[in-house]
């Protein structure tokens, strides 16, 4: 990558097109219907076909009397209550695990930023007492490169490329 973009490949290389991994909207666009009807990044396109198929199947069962003589598919609501409680439990557990994974990743990113900040601070302080004529420029360059490194890593984690 560096050889094909020249000596200063960080500045000369064109950036690839973004993958649009996140949904961005302003506060003016944050009403219920605009957020609810966004298809990109939503689970609705994956869930809608299954929900429509299940609804159509339930309608066919009810319309053509699959239940038999009584014409009632479920006689007692206890069955549906048990299914509802089990489904609710599994959904809560799944959401809890996803939240724990997100929080663990956020903690790792914060630790990474703290370690890099410590490293840059130690490098700058190590060179602080230097009598070289360009020591101040070197310190500014180290801080610049460290912040650029952090920005690039954050852009990569957010998939902003």
N, C-alpha and C positions, 0 to 999 in steps of 0.2 A: 504494500500500500504506500509506504513512504517513498519507494524508488519511483513509482509511477507518477507521483504528485509533486516531485521536486524536493528541494532541501527543506523548505519550510512547509511540510505536508499538513501541519495542523491548520495553516491559514489558507493554503492554495487548493485543497481538495474540496470539490463540491459536496454538499450534504445530500444524503439520500432522501427520498420523499418520506414524509412521516407515515407511520402505520395507523395512526388514529386509534390508539388503544384506550383512550379515555373519552368520556362524553363531557364536552365543555359547553357551558351555557352561562349567560349573564343573569343578573337578578331580575331583569325585566322579562326574561324568557322562562323564569322558574315558576310558572303557574302549573297547576295540576295536569291539565290536558296536554300541554306541550312536553312535559317530562314523561307523562304516562304513555304518550303515543310515539315516543322515540324508539325506532326499531333497532338502531345500531347499538350494540352492547346490551341489549335486553334479552331476557329469557323467553319473552312471549313468542318469538318465531319458532323456538324449539318446543314450547309447551302447547301451542295452539292446535297443531295437527292431532296430537294425542288426545287433547280435551275434546275436540270435535268428534273424533272417532269414538271415544267413550260415550259421549252424549248421544250420538246416533245409535250406538249399540244398545244403550239403555232405552231409548225411544222405541227401537224395534222390539225389544223384549216386552215392553209395556203394551205396545200397540197390537202385537200378534199373539199375546197370551201365552208366553213361554212359562208363566208361573203356574198354569194349569187351571183347575176348577175355581179356585178362590180369586183369581185375577189380581192377587196382591203378591208382589215380588218379595217383600219383606213384611212378615206379619207383626213382628215385635221390634221396636226401635233399639233394643239392647245390642243387637248385632252392629248397627250403625254407630252406636255410642262407643263400643269397643274399638271399632275401626278408626273412628275419629280421634279417640284418645291415643291410640298407637301411632297414628299418622302425626298428630301434634307432637308427641314425644320425640319421634324420629326427626321431625323438622327442627325442633328446638336443639336437639343434640348436634345436628349437622350445622346449624347456624353458629352454635357455640364453638365447634371445632374450627370453622372458617374464621371466626373472630380471633380465636387463639393463634391461629397461623398468621393472620395479619399482624397481630400485636407482637408476635415473636419476630417477624420480619422487620417491623418498625423499630423494635429495640436493637436489632442487629445493625440497622442503618445508623441509628444514633450512636452506637458504640464505634462503628467505623468512622463516623465523622469526628468523634472525640479522639480516637487514636491518631487520625491524620492531623488534627489540630495540634495535638501534643507533639507529634513528630516535627511539624513545621515550626512550632514555637521553640523546640529544642535546637533545631538547625539555625534559626535566626539568633537565638541567644548565644549559641556557640560562636557565631561569627560576629557578635555584637562588639566585642572588644578588639576587633581586628583593626590594624592600622593601614590596611591596603586602601588605595585611592578609590576603588570601585566597590567597596564592601556594602555601601548603602544600596547601590544598584543591584548587587547580588541578592541582598535580603529582599528587596522589592520583587525581584524576579522569582525567588523561591516562593514568596507568598502568592504571587500571581499564578505560578504553575500549580501550586497546591489547590487554590480555589478553582482553577480550570479543571484539574483532575476531579475534584468533587462534583463540579457541575456536569462534566461528561458522564460520570458514573450515575448521577441522579437521572440524567436524560436517558441513559441506557436502561436503568431500572424502570423508568416510566414508559419506556419504549416510544420515545418521542422522535426517533430517527425516521 
